[in-house]
Amino acid sequence: MVGTVENIRGAAVTAEGLGLRGPRGWAFRSMDLDVPAGTLVALEGPSGSGRTSLLLALTGRMRPCEGRAEVAGLALPRRMAAVRRISALGPVPGVTDLDPALTVAEHLRERALLERRFGGPFRALLHPRATRAEAGERVGEALSAAGLDLETLPKQGRTAVRDLERLEELRLCVALALVGRPRLLAVDDTDLKLSDAERAEAWELLRTVADSGITVLAVCSQAPRGAGAVVVRAGEPGAATTKTTGAGGDEGPAGTGTAPPGPATTDADETPEADGPASGTAAADAGGPGTGTADGGDSVTRDVSDAGTAAARDVSDAGTDAAQDVSDAGTAAARDDAGAGPAAARTGTTTRTTDEQDTTEEGAADALAETGRA
């Protein structure tokens, strides 16, 4: 039997052009959403489409990078802390995992203590009996709304979490989230490891919570027929669309969610940086910077150019050396000729002087001989 949480006013959720970028790229981008309070919203898409990141961003747990969003009139990301105070997380793997060694009662007791300490005014701590009574009332109310009956468990409240069925664990997570009486409830992997019958029960549970006035955001691979949820598809390439699943099939009564076509939403670990450089042959085809084939062509061109420049430099150096050698040889030959000319001239002058001396001596001897005869 599923009860209701009384006196809860849900939170309207709106988003326009919302996007979140991580270290590896965009988790989601250009998301538009407009749903009134008390709506069951199915964030539909395959694993890796950024649906969990969108869930955490709309509950104030992750900071969006672009666009704007409001939850109950609280602007994101400026008032993320206020959004966290009015929202609660159900089962979100890696964020709100239950301790398998603790019992169901221990989890409920711990949640009640946290709510007493941080969920209410400080003055309430001065009246422990009243706060304990109120905490017990909230726990019973949350269990009833989640459809979890402790008497049906194998060991009642002493049943360890590891011994719970998947649907029972889902109900316990929802109950723990409802203890704080949130206006917005977020549930991840709603249809994970559930049979068709259990899946129908899980969506019926979420539909009942939404009917009580709480806005419910539920992540799933595909919303079932007749769930009465506004479906936001965030994983289709090129667009994000919405529809309302009603009792008549996939297309039920007109819904209130809107998501006009925009860029595809992708997960951070599947999509590279949107503004990053291309790589490989694609970069060469696009004419942009890249690596791979384009870089190989540039490298070959640079190598050929460098080789031609080096060859031209070698030829030029060889020509310069040859010209220098010829110039040096000519200079040496000219120097030798210049040195041989004066030497030859000196030799001729000496010869002529010797001949002239010989002629003079012979003439003088002849003159003396003729004088003696006379």
Secondary structure, DSSP 8 states (H G I E B T S, - for coil): -----TT-----EEEEEEEEEETTEEEEEEEEEEE-TT-EEEEE--TTSSHHHHHHHHTTSS--SEEEEEETTEEETTTHHHHHHHEEE-S-TTTS---TTSBHHHHHHHHHHHIIIIIS-GGGGG-HHHHHHHHHHHHHHHHHHHT--GGGSTTGGG-BGGGS-HHHHHHHHHHHHHTT--SEEEES-TTTT--HHHHHHHHHHHHHHHHTT-EEEEEESS--TT---EEEE--STT---EEE-BTTBSS-S--S----S-S----TTTS--TTS---HHHHHHHTS--SSHHHHHHHHHHHHHHHHHHHHHHHHHHHHHHHHHHHHHHHHHHHHHHHHHHHHHHHHHHHHHHHHHHHHHHHHHHHHHHHHH-
